[in-house]
Amino acid sequence: MAADFSIRDIITVDFLKNTALVGIDLTADDGSDFPDDLFEASINSAINTVESELGIIINHQDCVERQDAASDQRRAWWGMTLDQRPLKKIDEIKITYGNYPEVSVPLAWTNILSDASAQIALIPTSDTLGAFNFNNSIPLMIDPITNYSYYRYVPAYFKLAYQAGFNFRSGTASIPIGETELVVDLGETLIDTPNFTFVITDDGRDAVPAVATSAKAIATGIGKTSFKIKLNQAGVNGPVLLNWQVHTVPQSLIKTISQVAALLPLDIAGNLIAGAGIARQSISVDGLSQEIATTASATSSGFGATILSYQKQIKDTMEALKKKYSTVGFGTLA
């Protein structure tokens, strides 16, 4: 299921200015504001940098890939680590032996061992595998063509279609008059701690819809595929109407991307305080003098301390995130 929005709808230019760049003078020498293109480019670059460093994708992506089969996997329930993570859902798994037609593996066999590191295993159920068989005593998938024998290695044996990236869902809700709760079915499984946003467009208190001033909504009863909207007051003259959004991008990841995106604007803003590499500036006219001292030096900008602080925070957070999304090795029997 495609996402309803993306990380760029969360980390916007305004969001960056109001968080990682709050309190910074973001104007050029002529007083003009830094162009939005600067911030947008910084955000896009930061997203790509963090994704590459962690080996993850943030926005929803429909993926198709091939996995080889090796005989050592037979005692590890065909454990596989997919290329894209985090893993949201397996849509289809097929196997093919040389030029023989593809055969679908029952999705009931699929077990997601870790959505963060995209690790799965195939554990058979009573569902059949078509022309192929499953030897439960090994376990090993084998085919009838070669008289139930197998090779040590079969290239591109598995073909997988799956969804990767974090959850990004949105929708509208109408809570009937006199009611304060409504269960929302997300239509997909949440892979991490959800973050909710509610915007009430009609509090059900006026004959004509108007933006509410007193009604508030929170999320309760949060499950893997659904949540409950709970209001602090019910509608009286009509249903309460609201827009909701939920995403599972960790707040630590959002913070890190914002800090990485802030480094370039901070560097430019620091240079503009008195000029690149200028730490002290004096002006004297007709006996009157003025001296300006900055925190800059010949090798650092005016916001060098902030940049160093952000770099340390980025490093610490990235180390923790790498542990979360790193691949855990599968154990195999000799």
PAZAPA-4460 file (N, C-alpha, C; in steps of 0.05 Angstrom, whole numbers, plus 32768, in hexadecimal, padded with zeros to 4 digits):
% residues 334
    n_x    n_y    n_z   ca_x   ca_y   ca_z    c_x    c_y    c_z   seq   type   mol
   8011   7FE8   8000   8000   8000   8000   8012   8019   8000     1      M     A
   800E   802A   7FED   801E   8042   7FEA   801A   8055   8002     2      A     A
   802E   8064   8008   802D   8077   801E   801C   808F   8017     3      A     A
   8010   809C   802A   8000   80B4   8025   8011   80CE   8026     4      D     A
   8028   80CD   8032   803A   80E4   8032   8056   80DA   8036     5      F     A
   8069   80EB   803B   8085   80E2   803C   8094   80F2   8051     6      S     A
   80AE   80EB   8054   80BF   80F8   8068   80C2   8116   8061     7      I     A
   80C0   811D   8047   80C2   8139   803F   80AA   814A   8048     8      R     A
   8094   813D   804F   807D   814B   805A   8080   814F   8078     9      D     A
   8094   8142   8084   8099   8145   80A1   80B0   8158   80A5    10      I     A
   80C6   8153   8097   80DD   8165   809A   80DC   8179   8082    11      I     A
   80CF   818F   8088   80CB   81A4   8074   80DF   81BB   8079    12      T     A
   80DF   81CE   8067   80F1   81E6   806B   80E9   81F4   8085    13      V     A
   80CF   81F8   808A   80C6   8205   80A2   80CD   81F5   80BB    14      D     A
   80CA   81DA   80B9   80D1   81C9   80D0   80EE   81CC   80D6    15      F     A
   80FF   81CC   80C2   811C   81CF   80C7   8123   81E9   80D4    16      L     A
   8117   81FF   80CA   811C   8219   80D5   8112   821B   80F3    17      K     A
   80FC   820E   80F9   80F1   8210   8114   80FC   81FC   8128    18      N     A
   810E   81EB   811F   811A   81D7   8131   8138   81DA   8132    19      T     A
   8146   81CE   811F   8163   81CE   811F   816F   81E9   811A    20      A     A
   8160   81FB   810E   816B   8216   8107   815D   822C   8116    21      L     A
   814E   8226   812B   8140   823B   8139   8154   824E   8146    22      V     A
   814E   8268   8144   815F   827C   8150   8176   8285   813F    23      G     A
   817A   8279   8127   8190   827F   8115   8187   8294   8101    24      I     A
   8197   82A9   80FD   8191   82BD   80E9   8196   82B1   80CD    25      D     A
   8181   82AB   80BF   8184   829F   80A5   817F   82B3   808E    26      L     A
   818F   82C8   808F   818D   82DD   807A   81A9   82E2   806F    27      T     A
   81AA   82EB   8056   81C3   82F2   8049   81CB   830F   8051    28      A     A
   81E3   8318   8048   81ED   8332   804F   81DA   8349   8046    29      D     A
   81CB   8344   8030   81B9   8359   8027   819E   8358   8035    30      D     A
   819B   8346   8049   8182   8344   8058   816E   8331   804D    31      G     A
   8173   8326   8035   8160   8313   8029   8162   82F8   8037    32      S     A
   814C   82E9   8038   814B   82CF   8044   815B   82BB   8034    33      D     A
   8166   82A8   8042   8172   8291   8033   815D   8284   8022    34      F     A
   8164   827D   8009   814F   8271   7FF7   8147   8255   8001    35      P     A
   812D   824F   7FFD   8123   8235   8005   8131   821E   7FF7    36      D     A
   813C   8224   7FDF   814B   820F   7FD0   8162   8205   7FE1    37      D     A
   816F   8216   7FF1   8185   820E   8002   817C   81F9   8016    38      L     A
   8165   81FF   8024   815B   81ED   8038   8151   81D3   802D    39      F     A
   8143   81D5   8016   8138   81BD   8009   814F   81AB   8000    40      E     A
   8164   81B6   7FF5   817A   81A6   7FED   8188   8199   8005    41      A     A
   818A   81A8   801A   8196   819E   8033   8186   8187   803E    42      S     A
   816C   8189   803E   815A   8174   8048   815C   815B   8037    43      I     A
   815B   815F   801D   815D   8147   800B   8178   8139   800E    44      N     A
   818D   8149   8010   81A7   813D   8014   81A9   812E   802F    45      S     A
   819E   813A   8044   819F   812E   805E   8190   8113   805F    46      A     A
   8179   8113   8052   8169   80FA   8051   8179   80E4   8043    47      I     A
   8185   80EB   802C   8195   80D7   801D   81AD   80CE   802D    48      N     A
   81BA   80E1   803B   81D2   80DA   804B   81CB   80C7   8061    49      T     A
   81B6   80CD   8070   81AE   80BC   8087   81A5   80A1   807D    50      V     A
   8196   80A0   8067   818D   8086   805C   81A5   8075   8055    51      E     A
   81B8   8081   8047   81D0   8072   803E   81E0   8068   8056    52      S     A
   81E3   8079   806A   81F4   8072   8081   81E7   805B   8091    53      E     A
   81CC   805B   8093   81BE   8047   80A3   81B6   802F   8092    54      L     A
   81B8   8031   8078   81AF   801B   8067   8191   8017   8067    55      G     A
   8182   802D   8069   8165   802B   806A   8158   803C   8054    56      I     A
   813E   8039   8050   812F   804C   8040   8119   8056   8052    57      I     A
   8112   8070   8050   80FF   807C   8062   80E3   807D   8055    58      I     A
   80E1   8086   803D   80C7   8087   8030   80BF   806C   8026    59      N     A
   80A5   8068   8022   809A   804F   8019   80A6   8047   7FFE    60      H     A
   80AC   802E   7FFA   80B7   8024   7FE1   80AD   8008   7FDC    61      Q     A
   80A3   8003   7FC4   809C   7FE8   7FBB   80B4   7FDB   7FAF    62      D     A
   80BD   7FC4   7FB9   80D6   7FB8   7FB1   80D2   7F9C   7FA5    63      C     A
   80E3   7F96   7F92   80E5   7F7B   7F87   8102   7F73   7F86    64      V     A
   8109   7F5C   7F90   8125   7F54   7F8F   8127   7F36   7F8D    65      E     A
   813F   7F2C   7F85   8144   7F10   7F84   8158   7F08   7F9A    66      R     A
   8155   7EF1   7FA5   8167   7EE6   7FB9   8171   7ECB   7FB1    67      Q     A
   818A   7EC6   7FB4   8196   7EAC   7FAE   818F   7E98   7FC4    68      D     A
   8190   7E7F   7FBD   818C   7E6A   7FD1   81A6   7E5A   7FD4    69      A     A
   81AF   7E56   7FED   81C7   7E47   7FF3   81BF   7E30   8006    70      A     A
   81CD   7E1A   8003   81C5   7E02   8012   81C7   7E06   8031    71      S     A
   81D9   7E18   8039   81DC   7E1D   8056   81C3   7E29   8062    72      D     A
   81B2   7E35   8051   819A   7E42   805B   8185   7E2D   8064    73      Q     A
   8188   7E14   805B   8173   7E00   8060   816F   7DFC   807E    74      R     A
   8183   7E00   808F   8180   7DFC   80AB   817B   7E16   80BA    75      R     A
   8176   7E2B   80AC   8170   7E45   80B8   8155   7E4F   80AF    76      A     A
   8144   7E3C   80A6   8128   7E43   809D   8129   7E58   8087    77      W     A
   813C   7E56   8075   813F   7E68   805F   813E   7E85   8068    78      W     A
   814E   7E8B   807B   8150   7EA7   8084   815C   7EB9   806F    79      G     A
   814F   7ED0   806B   8158   7EE3   8057   8158   7EFF   8062    80      M     A
   816B   7F0F   805A   816C   7F2C   8060   8167   7F3B   8046    81      T     A
   8152   7F4A   8046   814A   7F58   802D   815B   7F72   802A    82      L     A
   815C   7F7B   8012   816E   7F92   800C   8164   7FAC   8017    83      D     A
   814A   7FB0   8019   813F   7FC9   8022   8132   7FC6   803E    84      Q     A
   8137   7FD9   804F   812C   7FD8   806A   8125   7FF5   8073    85      R     A
   8113   7FF7   8086   8104   7FE3   8094   80EE   7FD5   8083    86      P     A
   80E8   7FBD   808A   80D5   7FAD   807B   80B9   7FB1   8086    87      L     A
   80A6   7FB8   8074   808A   7FBC   807C   8079   7FA4   8077    88      K     A
   807C   7F98   8060   806A   7F82   8059   8076   7F72   8042    89      K     A
   8072   7F57   8043   8079   7F46   802C   8060   7F42   801C    90      I     A
   8061   7F4A   8002   804A   7F47   7FF0   804A   7F2C   7FE2    91      D     A
   8062   7F22   7FDB   8063   7F09   7FCB   807F   7EFE   7FCC    92      E     A
   8080   7EE3   7FCE   8099   7ED5   7FCB   8095   7EBE   7FB7    93      I     A
   80A7   7EBD   7FA3   80A6   7EA8   7F90   80C1   7E9A   7F8E    94      K     A
   80C1   7E81   7F86   80DA   7E73   7F81   80DB   7E69   7F64    95      I     A
   80F2   7E68   7F59   80F5   7E5E   7F3E   810F   7E4E   7F3C    96      T     A
   810D   7E38   7F2E   8124   7E25   7F2B   812C   7E25   7F0E    97      Y     A
   8141   7E34   7F08   8149   7E35   7EEC   8134   7E43   7EDB    98      G     A
   812C   7E35   7EC6   8117   7E41   7EB4   80FB   7E37   7EB9    99      N     A
   80F8   7E28   7ECF   80DD   7E1E   7ED6   80CB   7E35   7EDF   100      Y     A
   80B1   7E33   7EDC   809F   7E48   7EE4   80A2   7E4F   7F01   101      P     A
   809D   7E68   7F08   809E   7E71   7F23   8087   7E65   7F33   102      E     A
   808D   7E5F   7F4D   8079   7E54   7F5F   8077   7E66   7F77   103      V     A
   805F   7E6E   7F7F   805B   7E80   7F96   805E   7E71   7FB0   104      S     A
   806D   7E7D   7FC2   8070   7E73   7FDD   8058   7E7E   7FED   105      V     A
   804A   7E6D   7FFC   8033   7E77   800C   803D   7E8D   801F   106      P     A
   802F   7EA4   8020   8036   7EBA   8031   8035   7EB2   804F   107      L     A
   8025   7E9D   8055   8023   7E93   8070   803D   7E88   807A   108      A     A
   804F   7E81   8067   8069   7E77   806F   807C   7E8D   8078   109      W     A
   8076   7EA5   8070   8088   7EBC   8075   8087   7EC5   8091   110      T     A
   809E   7EC7   809E   80A1   7ED2   80B9   80B5   7EE9   80B9   111      N     A
   80AB   7F01   80C0   80BD   7F18   80C2   80CA   7F17   80DD   112      I     A
   80E4   7F11   80DD   80F3   7F10   80F6   80FB   7F2B   8101   113      L     A
   8100   7F3E   80EF   8107   7F59   80F7   80FF   7F6C   80E0   114      S     A
   80EC   7F7D   80E5   80E5   7F91   80D1   80FB   7FA6   80CE   115      D     A
   8108   7FAD   80E5   811D   7FC1   80E4   8134   7FB9   80D2   116      A     A
   813D   7FA0   80D4   8153   7F96   80C4   814A   7F85   80AC   117      S     A
   8130   7F84   80A7   8124   7F76   8090   812D   7F59   808E   118      A     A
   812A   7F4A   80A3   8131   7F2E   80A3   8118   7F1D   80A5   119      Q     A
   8117   7F08   8094   8101   7EF7   8093   810A   7EDA   8093   120      I     A
   80F8   7EC7   8098   80FD   7EAB   8096   80E4   7E9D   808C   121      A     A
   80E7   7E86   8080   80D0   7E77   8075   80CC   7E5E   8086   122      L     A
   80B5   7E5E   8094   80AE   7E47   80A5   8094   7E3C   809A   123      I     A
   8093   7E23   8090   807C   7E18   8082   8064   7E15   8093   124      P     A
   804C   7E18   8087   8033   7E12   8093   8025   7DFC   8083   125      T     A
   800C   7DF8   8087   7FFE   7DE3   8078   7FF9   7DEC   805B   126      S     A
   7FFD   7E06   8055   7FF9   7E0F   8039   800E   7E02   8027   127      D     A
   8005   7DFB   800F   8017   7DEC   7FFD   8027   7DFF   7FEB   128      T     A
   803B   7DF4   7FDE   804D   7E03   7FCE   804B   7DFC   7FB0   129      L     A
   8034   7DF3   7FA8   8030   7DEC   7F8C   8041   7DD4   7F83   130      G     A
   804F   7DD7   7F6D   805F   7DC1   7F62   8078   7DBB   7F72   131      A     A
   8080   7DCE   7F83   8097   7DCA   7F94   808E   7DBD   7FAE   132      F     A
   80A1   7DB3   7FBC   809C   7DA5   7FD6   80AD   7DB2   7FEC   133      N     A
   80A6   7DAD   8004   80B5   7DB7   801B   80BC   7D9F   802D   134      F     A
   80D5   7D99   802F   80DE   7D83   8040   80E1   7D8D   805C   135      N     A
   80CD   7D86   806D   80CB   7D92   8087   80E1   7D88   809A   136      N     A
   80EE   7D72   8094   8101   7D67   80A6   811C   7D75   80A4   137      S     A
   8121   7D84   808E   813C   7D90   808C   813E   7DAB   8098   138      I     A
   812D   7DC0   8093   811A   7DC2   807E   8128   7DCC   8064   139      P     A
   811D   7DC5   804E   8129   7DCD   8034   8114   7DCC   801F   140      L     A
   8113   7DE2   8010   8101   7DE2   7FF9   810E   7DD3   7FE2   141      M     A
   8101   7DBF   7FD7   810C   7DAF   7FC1   80F7   7DAD   7FAB   142      I     A
   8100   7DA5   7F94   80ED   7DA4   7F7E   80EB   7D88   7F72   143      D     A
   80D5   7D81   7F65   80D2   7D66   7F5B   80E1   7D60   7F42   144      P     A
   80EC   7D75   7F35   80F9   7D71   7F1B   8113   7D61   7F1E   145      I     A
   8122   7D67   7F33   813C   7D5B   7F36   813C   7D43   7F4A   146      T     A
   8125   7D36   7F4B   8122   7D1E   7F5C   8129   7D25   7F7A   147      N     A
   811F   7D3B   7F83   8121   7D44   7F9F   813F   7D46   7FA7   148      Y     A
   814F   7D50   7F96   816A   7D57   7F9D   816D   7D75   7F9D   149      S     A
   8184   7D80   7FA6   8187   7D9C   7FA6   81A4   7DA3   7FA1   150      Y     A
   81A8   7DBC   7F98   81C3   7DC6   7F93   81CB   7DD7   7FAB   151      Y     A
   81E6   7DDB   7FAE   81F0   7DEB   7FC4   81E8   7E08   7FC1   152      R     A
   81E4   7E11   7FA8   81E0   7E2D   7FA3   81CE   7E30   7F8A   153      Y     A
   81B8   7E3F   7F8D   81A6   7E45   7F76   81A4   7E63   7F74   154      V     A
   81AD   7E6F   7F5E   81AC   7E8C   7F5C   818F   7E95   7F57   155      P     A
   8189   7EAC   7F63   816F   7EB9   7F5F   8157   7EA6   7F63   156      A     A
   8159   7E95   7F78   8145   7E81   7F7D   812B   7E8E   7F88   157      Y     A
   812E   7EA2   7F98   8117   7EAF   7FA4   8112   7ECA   7F96   158      F     A
   80F9   7ED1   7F91   80F1   7EEB   7F87   80DD   7EF6   7F9B   159      K     A
   80E4   7F0D   7FA6   80D3   7F19   7FBB   80C9   7F34   7FB3   160      L     A
   80B0   7F39   7FB8   80A3   7F53   7FB5   809A   7F5C   7FD1   161      A     A
   80A3   7F74   7FD9   809D   7F7D   7FF4   809C   7F9B   7FF6   162      Y     A
   8093   7FA5   800D   8091   7FC2   8012   80A5   7FC9   8028   163      Q     A
   80B4   7FDE   8023   80C8   7FE7   8036   80C4   8005   803C   164      A     A
   80D1   800E   8051   80CE   802A   8059   80BC   802C   8072   165      G     A
   80BA   8044   807D   80AA   8048   8094   808C   804D   808D   166      F     A
   807B   804B   80A0   805E   804F   809B   8059   806D   8099   167      N     A
   8049   8074   8085   803F   808F   8081   8021   808D   8079   168      F     A
   800F   8090   808C   7FF3   808D   8087   7FE4   80A7   808F   169      R     A
   7FCF   80AD   8081   7FBF   80C4   8088   7FA2   80BF   8080   170      S     A
   7F90   80CE   808A   7F74   80CB   8083   7F62   80DF   8091   171      G     A
   7F48   80DC   808D   7F35   80ED   809B   7F23   80DC   80AC   172      T     A
   7F17   80E8   80C0   7F05   80D9   80D2   7EED   80EA   80D8   173      A     A
   7ED6   80DD   80DB   7EBE   80EA   80E3   7EB3   80DB   80FB   174      S     A
   7EB3   80E8   8112   7EAA   80DC   812B   7E8D   80E5   8130   175      I     A
   7E7A   80D3   8131   7E5D   80DA   8133   7E57   80EB   814B   176      P     A
   7E40   80F9   8149   7E36   810A   815F   7E34   80F9   8178   177      I     A
   7E3E   8104   818E   7E3C   80F7   81A8   7E52   80E3   81AD   178      G     A
   7E62   80DC   8199   7E77   80C9   819C   7E92   80D7   81A0   179      E     A
   7EA4   80CA   81AE   7EBF   80D5   81B2   7ED5   80C3   81A9   180      T     A
   7ECF   80AB   819E   7EE3   8098   8197   7EDD   808C   817B   181      E     A
   7EF2   8086   816D   7EEF   8079   8153   7F08   8069   814D   182      L     A
   7F05   8050   8145   7F1B   803E   813E   7F22   8042   8121   183      V     A
   7F3C   8045   811B   7F45   8049   80FF   7F56   8031   80F8   184      V     A
   7F50   8024   80E1   7F5F   800E   80D7   7F74   801A   80C3   185      D     A
   7F8D   8015   80C8   7FA2   8021   80B8   7FA6   8012   809D   186      L     A
   7F9F   7FF9   809C   7FA3   7FEA   8083   7FBF   7FE0   807F   187      G     A
   7FD1   7FE4   8092   7FEC   7FD9   8092   7FF7   7FD7   80AE   188      E     A
   800C   7FC9   80B1   8018   7FC5   80CC   802C   7FDA   80D3   189      T     A
   802A   7FE6   80EA   803D   7FFA   80F3   8057   7FEC   80FB   190      L     A
   806D   7FF6   80F1   8087   7FE8   80F6   8097   7FF5   810C   191      I     A
   808E   800B   8117   809C   8018   812D   8088   8029   813C   192      D     A
   8092   8038   8150   8081   8048   8161   8073   805E   814F   193      T     A
   8059   805F   814F   804B   8073   813E   804B   808F   814A   194      P     A
   804B   80A2   8138   8049   80BF   813F   802F   80CA   8132   195      N     A
   801E   80D5   8142   8003   80DE   8138   8001   80FC   8137   196      F     A
   7FF2   8105   8123   7FEA   8121   8120   7FCD   8123   811A   197      T     A
   7FBE   8133   8129   7FA1   8137   8124   7F9B   8154   8120   198      F     A
   7F8B   815A   810B   7F82   8175   8106   7F63   8174   8104   199      V     A
   7F56   8180   8117   7F39   8180   8118   7F2F   8196   8106   200      I     A
   7F1E   8190   80F3   7F13   81A4   80E0   7EF7   81AC   80E7   201      T     A
   7EE9   819C   80F7   7ECE   81A3   8100   7EC9   8196   811B   202      D     A
   7EC4   81A6   8130   7EC1   819B   814A   7EA5   8192   8150   203      D     A
   7E93   8193   813C   7E77   818A   8141   7E67   819B   8153   204      G     A
   7E70   81B4   8158   7E63   81C5   816B   7E54   81DC   815D   205      R     A
   7E58   81DF   8143   7E4B   81F5   8134   7E3B   81EA   811D   206      D     A
   7E27   81F8   8115   7E17   81F0   80FE   7E28   81F0   80E5   207      A     A
   7E3A   8204   80E3   7E4B   8207   80CC   7E67   81FD   80D4   208      V     A
   7E73   81EB   80C5   7E8E   81E1   80CC   7EA2   81F8   80D0   209      P     A
   7EB0   81F7   80E5   7EC5   820B   80EB   7EDC   81FD   80F9   210      A     A
   7EF3   8209   80F7   7F0B   81FD   8104   7F07   81FD   8122   211      V     A
   7F0B   81E7   812E   7F06   81E4   814B   7F1B   81F3   815B   212      A     A
   7F13   81FC   8172   7F25   8209   8184   7F28   81FA   819F   213      T     A
   7F15   81E9   81A5   7F16   81DB   81BF   7F18   81BD   81BD   214      S     A
   7F0F   81B2   81A7   7F10   8195   81A4   7F2C   818C   819F   215      A     A
   7F34   8176   81AB   7F4F   816A   81A8   7F4C   814C   81A4   216      K     A
   7F5F   8140   8197   7F5F   8124   8191   7F7A   8118   8199   217      A     A
   7F79   80FF   81A3   7F92   80F0   81A9   7F8E   80D4   819E   218      I     A
   7FA4   80C5   819B   7FA3   80A9   8193   7FA6   8097   81AB   219      A     A
   7F94   8084   81AD   7F95   8070   81C2   7F91   8054   81B5   220      T     A
   7F93   8040   81C5   7F8E   8025   81BB   7F9E   801F   81A2   221      G     A
   7FB7   8027   81A3   7FC8   8024   818B   7FD1   8007   8188   222      I     A
   7FCA   7FFB   8171   7FD2   7FE0   816B   7FE5   7FDF   8153   223      G     A
   7FEA   7FC8   8149   7FFC   7FC5   8132   7FEF   7FCE   8118   224      K     A
   7FD5   7FCD   8116   7FC8   7FD4   80FD   7FB1   7FE8   8100   225      T     A
   7FAD   7FF1   8118   7F97   8004   811D   7F9D   8015   8135   226      S     A
   7F8C   802A   8139   7F8E   803B   8150   7F73   8047   8155   227      F     A
   7F6F   8053   816D   7F55   805F   8174   7F59   807D   8177   228      K     A
   7F48   808C   816B   7F47   80A9   816F   7F35   80AF   8186   229      I     A
   7F3F   80BE   8199   7F2F   80C5   81B1   7F2D   80E4   81B3   230      K     A
   7F14   80EE   81B5   7F10   810B   81B7   7F0C   8113   81D4   231      L     A
   7F12   812C   81DA   7F0C   8136   81F5   7EEF   8140   81F8   232      N     A
   7EE1   8143   81E1   7EC5   814B   81E1   7EB7   8141   81C8   233      Q     A
   7E9E   813B   81CB   7E8F   8130   81B4   7E82   8147   81A4   234      A     A
   7E7B   8141   818C   7E6C   8154   817C   7E4F   8156   8185   235      G     A
   7E44   816E   8184   7E28   8172   818D   7E16   8177   8175   236      V     A
   7E1E   8189   8163   7E0D   8190   814C   7E15   8180   8133   237      N     A
   7E2A   8171   8134   7E33   8162   811D   7E4A   8150   8125   238      G     A
   7E54   813F   8113   7E6B   812F   8118   7E84   813F   811A   239      P     A
   7E97   8135   8129   7EB2   8142   812A   7EC2   8137   8113   240      V     A
   7ECC   814A   8102   7EDC   8143   80EB   7EF9   814A   80EF   241      L     A
   7F0A   8138   80E8   7F27   813D   80EC   7F38   812F   80D7   242      L     A
   7F50   8139   80D3   7F64   812D   80C3   7F79   8120   80D5   243      N     A
   7F83   8109   80CE   7F97   80FC   80DE   7FAF   80F3   80CD   244      W     A
   7FC6   80F2   80D9   7FDE   80E8   80CD   7FED   80D7   80E1   245      Q     A
   7FF9   80C1   80D8   800A   80B1   80E9   8023   80A8   80D9   246      V     A
   803A   80A9   80E6   8052   809F   80D9   8063   8092   80EF   247      H     A
   8075   8081   80E6   8086   8071   80F9   80A4   8078   80F7   248      T     A
   80AA   808F   80EB   80C6   8098   80EA   80CE   809F   8107   249      V     A
   80E3   8093   8112   80EB   8099   812E   80F2   80B7   8130   250      P     A
   80EB   80C3   8147   80F2   80DF   814C   8110   80E4   814B   251      Q     A
   811F   80D0   8154   813C   80D3   8154   8146   80D5   8137   252      S     A
   8139   80C7   8124   8141   80C8   8108   813A   80E3   80FC   253      L     A
   8122   80ED   8103   811A   8108   80F9   812D   811D   8104   254      I     A
   8135   811B   811D   8147   812E   8129   8162   812E   811B   255      K     A
   816C   8116   8115   8186   8113   8109   8186   811E   80EC   256      T     A
   8172   8118   80DD   8170   8123   80C2   816F   8141   80C3   257      I     A
   8160   814C   80D5   815E   816A   80D8   8179   8176   80DF   258      S     A
   8188   8169   80F1   81A2   8174   80F8   81B6   8172   80E1   259      Q     A
   81B5   815C   80D2   81C6   815A   80BB   81BF   816F   80A6   260      V     A
   81A5   8174   80A2   819C   8188   808F   81A3   81A4   8098   261      A     A
   81A6   81A8   80B2   81AC   81C3   80BC   81C9   81CB   80B9   262      A     A
   81DB   81B8   80B4   81F8   81BE   80B4   81FF   81D2   809F   263      L     A
   81F5   81CF   8087   81FC   81E2   8071   81F2   81FE   8076   264      L     A
   81D8   8201   807D   81CE   821D   8084   81DE   8229   809B   265      P     A
   81E5   8219   80AF   81F4   8223   80C6   820F   822D   80BD   266      L     A
   821C   821E   80AC   8237   8225   80A2   8235   823F   8093   267      D     A
   8221   8242   8081   821F   825A   8071   8218   8272   8083   268      I     A
   8205   826E   8096   81FD   8284   80A8   8215   828D   80B9   269      A     A
   8225   827A   80C2   823D   8281   80D2   8251   8291   80C3   270      G     A
   8255   828B   80A9   8268   829A   8099   825E   82B7   8095   271      N     A
   8244   82BB   8095   8239   82D5   808F   8238   82E8   80A7   272      L     A
   823F   82DE   80BE   823F   82EF   80D6   8253   8306   80D2   273      I     A
   826C   8300   80C9   827F   8315   80C5   8290   830F   80AC   274      A     A
   828A   82F9   809F   8299   82F1   8088   82A9   82D8   808E   275      G     A
   82AD   82C7   807A   82BA   82AE   807E   82D6   82B2   808A   276      A     A
   82DC   82A4   80A0   82F6   82A5   80AC   82FC   82BE   80BC   277      G     A
   82E8   82D0   80C0   82ED   82E9   80CE   82E2   82E6   80EB   278      I     A
   82F3   82EA   80FF   82EB   82E7   811B   82E7   8303   8128   279      A     A
   82F4   8317   811D   82F2   8332   8129   82F3   8347   8113   280      R     A
   82E3   835B   8116   82E2   8370   8101   82E0   838B   810E   281      Q     A
   82F1   839E   8106   82F1   83B9   8112   82EC   83CE   80FC   282      S     A
   82DC   83E2   8103   82D6   83F8   80F1   82DC   8413   80FF   283      I     A
   82EB   8425   80F2   82F1   843F   80FF   82ED   8455   80EB   284      S     A
   82DC   8469   80F2   82D6   8480   80E1   82D7   849A   80F2   285      V     A
   82E9   84AC   80EB   82EB   84C6   80F9   82EC   84C3   8117   286      D     A
   82FD   84B2   8120   8301   84AE   813D   82ED   849C   814A   287      G     A
   82D8   8495   813C   82C5   8482   8147   82CB   8466   813E   288      L     A
   82CA   8453   8150   82D1   8438   8148   82BD   8424   8153   289      S     A
   82BA   840E   8144   82A8   83F8   814D   82B7   83DE   8148   290      Q     A
   82B5   83CC   815B   82C2   83B2   8158   82AD   839C   815C   291      E     A
   82AE   8389   814A   829B   8372   814B   82AC   8358   814E   292      I     A
   82A7   8349   8163   82B4   832F   8166   82A0   8319   8164   293      A     A
   82A8   8304   8155   8296   82ED   8151   82A3   82D4   815D   294      T     A
   8294   82BF   815C   829E   82A5   8166   82AD   8297   814F   295      T     A
   82AE   82A3   8138   82BB   8296   8121   82D9   8298   8124   296      A     A
   82E6   8286   8116   8303   8287   8114   830A   8282   80F7   297      S     A
   8324   8281   80F1   832C   827C   80D5   8324   8261   80CB   298      A     A
   831E   824E   80DD   8318   8233   80D5   82FC   822A   80DD   299      T     A
   82EC   823B   80E9   82D1   8233   80F0   82BD   824A   80ED   300      S     A
   82A4   8243   80E9   8290   8257   80E5   8285   8262   80FF   301      S     A
   8274   8277   80FD   8269   8283   8114   8257   8270   8125   302      G     A
   824C   825B   8118   823C   8248   8127   824B   822D   8129   303      F     A
   8265   8230   812B   8276   8218   812D   826F   8206   8145   304      G     A
   8269   8213   815C   8262   8203   8174   8248   81F3   816F   305      A     A
   8235   8200   8162   821B   81F2   815D   8220   81DB   8149   306      T     A
   8230   81E0   8135   8236   81CB   8121   8244   81B3   812F   307      I     A
   8258   81B9   8140   8266   81A3   814E   8252   8194   8160   308      L     A
   8240   81A2   816D   822D   8195   817E   821A   8183   816E   309      S     A
   8211   818D   8157   81FF   817D   8146   820E   8165   813C   310      Y     A
   8227   8168   8134   8236   8152   8129   823A   813C   813E   311      Q     A
   823E   8143   8157   8240   812F   816D   8225   8121   8171   312      K     A
   8210   8131   8172   81F5   8125   8176   81EF   8112   815F   313      Q     A
   81F5   811A   8146   81F0   810A   812F   81FF   80EF   8131   314      I     A
   8218   80F1   8139   8229   80D9   813B   821E   80C5   8150   315      K     A
   8216   80D0   8167   820C   80BF   817D   81F1   80B2   8175   316      D     A
   81DF   80C2   8169   81C5   80B7   8161   81C8   80A2   814A   317      T     A
   81DA   80A8   8138   81DE   8095   8121   81E9   807B   812B   318      M     A
   81FA   807B   813F   8204   8062   814A   81EE   8051   8156   319      E     A
   81DC   805E   8164   81C5   8050   8170   81B2   8045   815A   320      A     A
   81AD   8055   8145   819B   804D   8130   81A8   8036   811F   321      L     A
   81C2   8036   811C   81CF   8020   810E   81CB   8006   811C   322      K     A
   81CC   8006   8136   81C7   7FED   8145   81AA   7FE3   8140   323      K     A
   8198   7FF6   813E   817C   7FEF   813A   8177   7FE2   811F   324      K     A
   8183   7FED   810A   817E   7FE4   80EF   8194   7FD2   80E4   325      Y     A
   81A7   7FCA   80F5   81BC   7FB8   80EB   81B1   7F9C   80E8   326      S     A
   81BE   7F8C   80D8   81B6   7F71   80D2   81C0   7F5E   80E8   327      T     A
   81AE   7F4E   80F3   81B6   7F3A   8106   81BA   7F20   80F7   328      V     A
   81D2   7F14   80FA   81D8   7EFC   80EB   81C7   7EE5   80F2   329      G     A
   81C0   7ED4   80DE   81B0   7EBC   80E3   81C3   7EA6   80EB   330      F     A
   81BA   7E96   80FE   81C9   7E7F   8107   81C4   7E67   80F5   331      G     A
   81D9   7E59   80ED   81D6   7E41   80DD   81E4   7E2A   80EA   332      T     A
   81DA   7E12   80E4   81E7   7DFA   80EF   81FB   7DF0   80DB   333      L     A
   8210   7DE6   80E6   8226   7DDB   80D5   821D   7DC1   80C8   334      A     A
***
